[in-house]
Amino acid sequence: MLRVGLTGGIGSGKSSVSSRLAARGAVVIDSDLLAREVVARGTDGLAEVVEAFGDVLTPEGELDRPAVGRIVFGDEVARRKLEAIIHPRVRARAAEIEAAAPAGSVVVHDIPLLVETGQGDKFELVLVVDVPQEIQVERLTRDRGMTEEEAKARIASQATREQRLAVADLVVDNSGGIAELDARIDELWPTLAERAG
């Protein structure tokens, strides 16, 4: 088994890389999906978030993500409190999924905040999806409807491009189009599969 940590800044196209690796046979463990799962309605994770932050539920009893985002964005203490609830649960669930992967698998842990949470050394390879900041801003304004200021604030709240590249074993430049990305993943996949076997 080859354990790969996949990361990239917001708007870098990390999800596109992740889905292409999955299509080639990787077992992808998506931390964002798990972060939703561990605070789904009825979970102890959700109960702990409500205990910590008050009534942050939708009328349907789900976590009101925008409300929580407004509380923690820009408030380091609140953000750390939320992370202390979510991150251990996500890591435990990721370990369960990894343990169930077949022998010889390429197991890709898709972790947006891999650098920020100091997890780089937990993987045999760290794969960073990289684009210049101006492309991140362009994609966030075009694809997610953010203003330029919102996009820059979100980028600034994450690790810098240099910090991510410093922990990278492999870098996928995703500043081009889909065809270029597919070609890069086609080049990369045999190396990963061979290391896993």
N, C-alpha and C positions, 0 to 999 in steps of 0.2 A: 504494500500500500504506500502511496505517496501522498503526504499531507501538504496541501498548498494553501497558503493564506492569500486571498485575493482582495485587493483594496484599490481605491482610487478616489479622488476628490469628487464632490457633487458635480454632476454634469459631465464627468469624464467618459461615461459610457461603460461603466463597470458592469451594469446589468446586461448589456449587449455581449460583453466578453463572457460573462457567467453563462448566459443561455447558449452561446456557441460551444462552450466547453461541455455543457450538459448534453447537447446534441451529438457530440462526438463520444459520449460515454462516461463523462465524469459524474461522480456523485457530488452534487452541489448542495451545500448546507448554507442556506441564505439567512444570515443573522437578522435582517430586517423582518423577514417573515416570522422567524422564531420570536422576535421581540413583540410582534402582534399576538402570536399564539400564547405566550406566557402571561399576557394580561387580558386574555379574552374573557367574555362574560362568564362568571362562575368560578374563575380561577383564584387561588390564593394570592397570586401576583396582583390581580386587579384589586382585591380586598386591601392589600398592603398599600397600593398607590392611593386609594381613597382615604385610608387611614392617615397617610402622610400629607396629602394635598387637599383633602376635603371633597366636596361634591364635584367631581370632574367626570360625571357620567352623562351620556346622552339620555333622552327620554326612554330609549329602548334598553338602557342598562349597560351599554357598551362604553368603553373608555372614550372620552371626548378628547381626541388627540390635539386638535387646535387649542383647546382650553389648557391642556397640560403644556403644550408648546409655548403658549404665552407666559405661563408661570416660570418655566425653566430657561427659556431663551434669554441669555444675558444675565442670568442669576446663577453664578457658579455653585453656590451651596445647594440650591434647589436641584440643579442638574445632577450634581453628585449624589444627592439623595435618591433621585429617580434611577440613576444608573446602578446604585447599590441594590435596588429592588430587581431591576430587569437583567442586568448583565450576568449574575450568577445563575439565574434560571435559564438564560439563553445558552450559556456554556454547558450546563448540565444536559440540556436537550440536544445540543450539537454533539456531545460525546455519545449519547444514545444512538443517534443516527449514524455516526461514524462507526460505532461498534457493530452495527448491522450491515455495513458495506461488505460486499464480497472481497475475498483476498485478491490482491493485485489491482485494486481500484485506485484511480486518481480521485482523491477526496478533496474537493475545493471548498474551503470555508470562505464564503463571501461576506467580508466584514468591513463595512464602510469606515469604522473608526479603529481599525487595526493598529495604526500608528499611535493614535491618541490614547488608546487603552493599553499600550505597551505589550502587544501580543506577538510582535514580529518573531521573537525567538522561539515561539511554540510550534513553528512549522518548519518542514524541511526546505521549503521554498516559499519565498514571498514574491508574488506576482503583482506588479503595480500597473494599473491602467493610467496612462499619462497623456495629458493635453495641456497646452498653454492656458493661462487664466482667461485670456480674451475669448477663447473657444468655450470655456465653461460658462462665462457670462452670456455669450451669444445663445448657447443651448438652453440655459435656464430662463432667459427672457422669452425665447421663441417657443420652447416646448412646455414650460411650466407656468408661464404667465407672470413671472416675477418682474418687478422693476429692476433696473440696473443696480440700484442701491441695495435692494433686497438680495439680489444675486451675490453682490460683493460681500455683503454682511454674512451670508451663509458660507461662502468660501473662506472668509476670514475666521470663522468660528471653528474651522477644521485645521488639521495639520497643514503645513505649507507643502508646496510641491517638492521643495528641497528635502524636507523631512521624510516624505514618502520615498523619494528616490534613494535616500541614504539607507533605507532598510531593504530595498528591492534586490532580489536575486535575478529576476527577469522583469523587463519592462515591455509593455505593449503600448506603442504609440497609436492612439486612437484619434488623431487629429484629422484624418482623412475620411473617406466615405465608407459605406458598408462593404463594398467589394475589397477595399484595401484591408479592412479589419478581418474579413473572412480569410484573405490570403495570409495574414499574420498568424491567425489561429491555426490554419492548415500547417504552417511552418512549425509552430510551437507544439502542437498536439503529439507528434511522434516522440519528441523528447520527453514529455511528461509521461506518456504511456510506457516508454522504455524504463524510465526511472521507477515506475510503480511495479513493474513486473519483476 
